[in-house]
Amino acid sequence: GVSAHSADRQLKGVAQTVNSSGKTFSKMSQGITGGLVPAYATLAANVFAITAAFQFFREASDFKVLQETQVSFAQTTGNAMKTVTGRLREAAGGMLKFKEAAQAAAMGAAKGFSASQLESLTIGARKASQALGRSFEDSFDRLIRGASKAEPELLDELGITLKLADATKKYGEVIGKNAKDLTSFERSQAVLLETQRQLDEQYGAIELKDNPFVKLETTFDDLIKTITQSVLPIFETLANFISKNA
């Protein structure tokens, strides 16, 4: 009888312990769900917001530097890069952002392309993008890089088959020189002229049409950059302070 009573007490004790442990675990789970997870979510959201803000102002600062570089480049070389950039944007029918136009202008200037030649490529990119159903920005980027760097694989996506040997031979015959004697500038011109010839041949008859939503996106991009430039000095000061007092 004594043994049975003792066993009964021990069983009740074990049951009470198990029940108490279950309640403790339940409360712990509720604490994790109600405290740790929301806290982590809040932290992640704040980190994301700070990262997005950092990226936004970094791009704004890059835009400012790009504008200042164009001015100094023009003073040093005499090439009005800002003017060329504006002409490219105009040739694009308002569908080309400042950054992309500025990069194309700089790349073309490095290869000796004239403003009118770059404008012709821009118009050709618009026609090719319409004919092939491609993004204008992608077509423009491929055309500029393909022509300036003589990369046939980039131009091939636009239906242009560039054979460097044939292009340099044709250009050499026009100026009265052997292909192997062409200078780097003349080789660049050979690639450009052959690219433009094929553009005109395939897409010259296409009537240009603008995408109003692409133009709207570009307009908003210009507007945001204009507004951002007015408050950028404040955040640049803050960024310099944090960098020096990390």
CORBEL-V742394 format. One record per helix or strand of 3 or more residues. SS is the DSSP state (H for helix, E for strand). FROM is the first residue (numbers start at 1). LEN is the number of residues. Records with the same first field share a line. If there is no record, write none. Layout:
SS = FROM-LEN + FROM-LEN
This chain:
H = 2-76 + 81-11 + 98-13 + 115-18 + 136-14 + 152-5 + 164-12 + 179-3 + 184-20 + 212-33
